[in-house]
Amino acid sequence: STSKGGRNWASLPQNMSVPPRVRLLIHAQDGCLPYLTPQLLDLLFSPSQGGGEIGSGDGEASDKLDNDEDWKWRRAHLLLGVAVKDTCIVPMFQESKMKSTAASKRKRDADSVSSADGKIGKPGEAVSKNDAANRKANVDDTKKPVGYTFLTPGKAEFICSEIREHAKSSWKEPPSASYAQIHLKIPSFVETIIAPSFSLDGPSERRSDNGVGTREKIIPQSTKNAMQIDTPHGWQKIQPEQYWRAVMSVTGPPSSSEEMNLAAGAVGLFDLVSLNRADSPSREKMLKRTNDWSSRIQSFRASQKQPCTGFWTPVHLSGWDLPLESLLARPNRRDSTPSIDRVAIVGWESITSTREHRRQCLRRLMGTLNSSPSKPKEYALLAVNDIESIVDAANEGVSIIGTDLLRRLSLSGLALCLDLTDISSSISSEQCYLDLKDRKFAEDASPIVESGGCKVTSSFSRAYIHHLIEAKEMLAQTLLFIHNLNQMLLLFRQMSHDSVQRDE
């Protein structure tokens, strides 16, 4: 079968013999893939158990899923972006010390009265010692934190041990599982890239008339020694060494190289670029802070005895016209040419001019970095939020592209309908989206896309999705996200295939 653009979906490579050239980095929400439960993750990214398609119970559908190999290329093209700002923030508590006064003594005597039979309680109320201990524990659990800090390996190990203790009967993870698997519940087959943050977006989200979330751009006041990141509990300062301890806490101390493969690396701290140029720090100051932080992280990382996850050097796109020496950090000040292995490009949104100018800036920046004696092996673009930028970045040689576009589209009732006949610079967002909020789909019994649809959502019609949106059911967002994720992975698979063909 073919799509509306004439693409024969069966002709796309099902199992590529080479690793994918372009991979999708999904921005996680609190360390989780948006909208996807463990059961849905199994449907999309695990071998089928013959359960049939959702909404159907016939044997033909079951046989179809038994022979389905799509989960292999979906796994190969997917990465999960974990932000320290919302997964590694932990509260701090302070023990309250009651003043030794006559009033406080009377209060303590009234709250706890001992009796000869071993009961403890208030006057007129007999309470067992176990109940009293439970009551005290509940009071401790409801104490307000005095502040917030970031995760440390010791705290991560304590949290993991508590979870293991409370889930002994149903525990399935291996003893060597990391904090990411135990606490964040990230599946073992999903590779992750850790970053301090993915954009300037703060946690307070305003809604526009069409339902799309819009966020205010705030200028973080970073200092020489610390980056300010916007957490669910307000702005918090994080120092380079403190950040890398949080990274080590998430990945855990790996006991084998196989466990290290679960994390594809961590991006260093970077000073955020404001869209308001009048209030933003100078570009030189911003780049110097980023380079200083990267140097401190690499020095701290080298001093650790245990193996560490890989380091992605952050480089600002706004420095596209600067020489190599101004773009990169030097872990050792005696080194005239800093070594770079993997580069994470940040600040895509800081280039607010035309699409072609953005692409030229990216090309110039990568050309400068490639002139280094230690040419980068891999490039990642940390955050883009439109189809045009994704295609442009892939065509310029970026191998990992991060985005939160799928969640935003699903939230606004938009479905991706991509025509992969010709992936070029002519692709535009206006041609890619289907607005299922439109009343014209109220009686449309056709599937979201005629061909190339996901096995989870192919059983549901456009009219049904429209009804769910009108009824404000969260199921609409879930189904749209699954569909959009499948469409985006198809796009990345095709871009990988085209990249291989260009090199042949």
Disulfide bonds with the S-S distance in Angstrom:
none
